[in-house]
């Protein structure tokens, strides 16, 4: 088998042609190769993924980005329970995201390409790799609003949590984990960040409420 004519020995992102003066100049973007869990070279062009033998450059197979993501994730976590436990641990989640990035997978870009921007990252990965039907962020936030957690809070706290759920629905879970979210315009009418935290019983109590809120978001 001859080497595939599209094989490139670099980072799998190909080359980019730009024009300066009379003609195009090819800029090589291949600084570090993308290597999958089997030690094969990976080249990603749009939504197509080509897998090559690293040494010979022989094309082994072609798959779409969803198939590649599924295989990559299941190589790391064999089943849903392992994935879920890792995802809800901040350290292991960051390690997973870094690993996916190193394998050429940008979760944000995959969301856009697959027309799934309304999904939580957790649901996107979970459905792609383990086949469990995804819920949108709106569906998750609505379930929290209709649940017992909200009624356990006083009226002021409910207003804050509803604003946090709005932010989660719009931008994802990472936003509501940051105390800096309380500086946004929609929170101003309810007081300064210091006052808001105090109305939850102090910093520790506020962070515990956020932890409980996140638990409710991913309850089912």
Buried (B, 14 or more C-beta within 10 A) or exposed (E): EEEBEEBBEBBBBBEEEEEEEEEEEEEEEBEEBBBBEEEBBBBBEEEEBBBBBBEEBBBBEEBEBBEBBBBBBBBBBEEBEEBBEBBEEEEBBEEBBEBBEEBBBBBEEBBEBBEBEBBBBBBBBBBBBBEEEBBBBEBBBBBBBEEEBBEEBEEBBBBBBBBBBEBBBEEBBEBBBEBEBBEEEEBEEBBEBEEBBBBBEEEEEBBEBBEBBBEBBBEE
